[in-house]
């Protein structure tokens, strides 16, 4: 019974009922009937409340607590419940005084019961709107308080709507005496939660202007100024991420073309007495030759650190490495295709001044360099889809 106040639960129950009483099932075969039963069972596995209802129909009890429901919500198995449920509705059903609703809402808010506070603020708005004459400031205050509750409950879209309704209410009556700084502040916070940092900056700047017009304390103005600066940084960071993501998408599109077409090579000079190939497409495998070249290139690379430590690469591990290379000729145009995943051993020697007296001073390990291909490149801090990637491994049990 307690879940019947939630529209999402009621909607799901009605869908399952329609499935169960579908007239087409009367003449359906066993397979179709079993499929319907499976859908109902799956709904019960996803939503603990549905499972509880199904068990009740079987004459069996099932205890479902808040933890079970919250887990299903977090996993996305069930639609998120409305912030005001049956419990909160019962708290406000007998209220007739908007001031009493506001006062009780404030008390619940202080106690951290934001759902109960929200129910009282919304009840206060409902009572006021039922009257012929009412002060716009009273409705705006309750809507503002509702917006704050929605923010606490992580419903930013509804917080934004409540704050916008409060702002519209004050503008409608052109009440210049009402301090709107909280309204714009709360809408800015809602925009931040929604990821709309541009609107968040605009609203926070408006909150600051309203605070100055209302001659609020310098401390409050300073706080709002800090919020404006904070949101500007978030906006800049978000724009930077968007630009980087766009660039990554462009790089991936370019890489996709190169992945298909290969790395174009210079045309091979053909002696006059040679007869050109009449083949439309020709491919030559250079994997073996490339492997031998890589073996020579990676062995014996030495790096000496500022402290005097020394690292030297060893052999290429062919069993773990993957090297493929080929050159195709299509209509006389040559293209190189290659893909590499290299595993190379290395040995490190500690600097004399840093070596522990009881330590071995030497360390062995493996470096893996992968995502090497004709459509990727070496770029420090680059996009992982279009850049080389490396990882370094060693025996962590060895110290010194």
N, C-alpha and C positions, 0 to 999 in steps of 0.2 A: 504493500500500500504506500509506503514512504517514497517509492520511486515514481509513482504515478504523476507527480508534479513535474517530472522532467520530460520535456517534449521529445528528446532523443530516444528515451526508453519507450515512450508511448508509440512513437513512430515505428520503432523496430518491432514491437509487439503486434502492431496492426499489419505490418508486412508479413510476419510469420503466420498470422491468422489467415490472411488472404491466401498464402501458400497452402495451408492445411485444408481450407474449405473450398478450394478451387474445384468447381463442378467437373472439370476435365479429368480429375483424378478418379472419378467413379468408374470409368471404363478403361482406365490406364492399366498397363501391365505392371508386373512386380518391380521391374527395373526403374520405371519412372516414379513409382510411389517411394521406392527406396531412396531415389535421388532427392526427393523432397524431404524425406526424413533426415537425410544426411545434411542438407542445408540448414535445417532447424537445429540439429545437433552442433554444427559448426558455429552457429550464432550463439549457442549456449556456452561453448568453449571460449569464445572471444569475450563475451559480456557476462560477468558473474551474476548480474541481476537477472538475465534471461535464464541462466542455468537454475537459479533459485526458483524462478517462476515455473520452469518445466518440472522440477522436482516436486513442487507443491501440487501440480496437476496429477502427479503419480502418488500423492498422499505421503510424500516423504519431506522431511525438513532439511534445509541446508543453511548453515550460518554463513553469511557474507558480511564482512566488515569493510570499513573504509579503506583499509590497506589493500584489500583485493581489488576494489573498484579503482583505486588510484593507480595501481600497477597496470591494469588494463587500459586506463586512459593514457598513461605514459608510453605504453607500447603501441598506442594507436589502434588497439583492437576494438575499441568502442568509441563512439562519439563523445566528445567532452561534455560533461554535465553543465547545466545552467548554474550560475553562481548562487541563485536563490532557489532553494529546494523546499520541500514540504515543511521541514522544521522552521525555517525562517518565515514562511507564509503564515504558519500558525502563531508566530510571535506578534504579527502585526494585524491579524484579521479583525480584531476588535478596536483598533485605534481609530479615533475620530478627530483628534486634535493634531494639526501639523507641527505645532511647537513641541508637543510631547513626543511626536515621532522623531523630530530632529534631536531633542535632548537625549532620548534613549539611543538613537543612532550614534551620537557622539560618545556615549558611554561604552557601547559595544566596540566602537572603533578604538578607543583607548585600551580596551581589553584584548585587542588583536583579533576580534571576531568580525572580520570584514564582510562576510556574507550577511550576517545579522544586521550589521550597520547599514549595508546597502539596501536591504529589505525595508528598513525604517525610513531611509531617505527617499526611496521610490514611493513608499506609502504616503509620505508627506507631500510629494509632488502630486500624487493622485488626488489627495484630499483638496489641495489648493486649486487644482484645475477644475474640480467639480463646482467650485464657487463662482458666483457671478462677477464679483470684484475681488482682485487679489493684487498684492504688490509684486511687481516683477522681480524686485531684489530678493524676495523670499523664495521664489521658485529658482532663481539663478543660484542662490546659495546652496539649496538642496541638490541641484544638478551638479554643482561644483564638487560637493561632498561625494556624490555618487561617482563622479569621474575619479576621485582619489581612491575610492574603494575598488573600482575596476582596475586601476593601476596596480594596487596591492595584490589583486587576484590574478594579475597577468591577462587581462582582457583589454589590450590597448585600443582595439577598434571601437569598443563600446565606451571606453574612457574618452576617446577623441570625440565621439558622437555626443556624449553628455556635456563635455566642455563646450563644444560648438553650439549646442542648444542653449546653454547658459549665456554665451556671448551674444547669440541672436536675440535672446529675450531682453537683454539690457539695451541692445542697439534699437530694438523695436520701439521701446519707450523713450529712447534718447536720454537715459539717466547718466549724466556726466559725473554725478557724485559717487557712483558705485565704483569701488576699486576692482578693476578687472585683471590685476596682475596675477592673481591665483588662477584665474580661468585660462589665461594664455600660458602660464607656467605649466599647468597640468596637461593642456593640449600639446605643449612642446614635449613633455615627458612621454605622452602617448605616441607622438610621432617618432620619438627616439626608439621606443620599443618596437614600432612598426618598421624601423630601418629607413624612415624618410627623414634623413638628417637635414636636408635643405629646408623643409617645412619646420623642423624642430628649431633650427637657428632663427628663422623668421618669427616664430611664435615666442621664443625666449627673448628676442630683441623687443618685441611688443610688450612682453611682461615687464621688461626693464623700463620702457617708456611710460607704461601705466604706473609703475612704482614711483617714478619721478613726478608725474602729474598729480598723484595722490599724496605726494610729500611723505612717502614712507621713510623709515629710518635709513641713515647712511649705511648701516650694517646690512640691511636687507637689499639695498641697491648694489652694494658691493658683492653680495652673494649672487644676485642675479647676473651681474656683470661676469662673475666667474663662470656661471653656467653657460653664458653666451660663448665665452672663450673656449670652454670645454667642448661644446657642441660644434663649434667651428673646426676644432681639431679633428673631431670624429667625422665631420663632413669631408674634410680634406683627405683623411685616411681612406674613407669609403670611395671617394672619387679616384684616388690612387689605385685602390684595389680594382675598381671597375675598369680603369685604363689598362692595368696590367692584365686583367682577364681578357679584355678585348684584344690586346696584343697577342696573348697566348692563343686565342682562337684564330687570329690571322696567321700566326706562325704554324699552327696545326694544319690550317688549310693549305698553306704553302708546302708544308712537309708531306701532306697527303698527295699532292700533285707530284712532288719529287719522289715519293715512295713508289708511285706507279711508273713514272717516266725514267727514274734513275738519274744519276749524276752524269750530265752530258760531258763527253770527252772531246778533245780536239780531233778533227778528222785526221785519219792516218794518211800520210803522204804515200801515194801509189806510184811506183815506177811506170814509165810509159809502156814498157814491154809487158807489164803484168795485165792480166785480163781481169776486170772487176767481177766480183761475185754476183751471180744472178739471183741469189737467195733473197727472199723478202725479209725473213727474220732468221738471225743466226745468233747462238749463245755459246760462249766459251766459259768453262769453269776454271776459275783461278784460285780455288780454295786452298789447294795444296801449296801453290806458290806463295799465297798470302800468309799462310801459317808459318812457312819457313822465314819469311821476312819479319813477321811479328816476333818470332822466337829470337831473332838476332837483335831486333830493335829494343826489346824490353829487358834483355839480360844485361846486368852490370851497370844499370843506371844508379848513380851515387848522388846522395844529397847529404851535405854537411851543415849541421845547425850552428847557430851563433855560439852555443855553449861548448861546441866541440864534439857533439854526438854525431854519429854516422849511420846512415841507412843505405843499404844497397839491395837492389832487386836481384832475384835469382831466376830460376827457370820458369817457363810458361807451363802450366799444368794442362796438357792437351786433353786429358780425360774429362776434366771439369769445364774446360773452355769450349766455346762454340764460335766457330769462324766459318763464314760463308762469303764467297765473292765470285762475281761473274761479270762478264762484259757482253752485252747484247748489241747486235748491229741490225738496225731496222731501216730499210730504204737508204742504206749508206750512212746512217747516223749512229754513232757509237755511244752507249750509255753504260755507266758503271753501277752495279748493285752490290752492296755489301752489308753484312750484319755481324757484329762481334760481341761476345761476352767473355772477357778475359779474366783468368784466375792466375795470379803471379805470386810466387813466394818472395819473401823479403827477410833480411836480417838486419837488426839494429844493434849498435854498440853504444853504450852510455858514455858520456863525457867523463874523463878521469876525475874532474873536480866534483861531479855529481854522483859518481858511483858509490854505492854503499859498500862498507868494508866486507860484509858477509854476503853480498849479492853477486850473482853471476856476471852481471855487466852486459850480457848478450840477451837478445830477444828475437824470437822467430815469429813470423806471421804470414798472412796472406792478404793481398789487396785484390779486390774485384772491381774491374771497370766494365760497365755494361751500358746498354742502350746506345751503343756505338753503331751507327748506320749511315747510309748515304743521305738520309733525311733528317739527321740530327747533327749537332755541332758542339764543340767545347765552349761552354759559357758559364763562368762562375756565378752561382746564384740564379741561373736561368730556369726556364720552364722545364719541368721534369719530363714533359712529353716530347720536347724537341732538343734536349741537351743530354750530354753524357752524364752518367751517374757513377759514383764510386762508393765503396764501403771498405773499411779497414778492419782486419781481424787479427787477434793475437791471443795467446794463452794468458788469461787474466790471473791464473794461479801463480804466475812467475812475477816476482817483484825485484826491484833493485836495478 
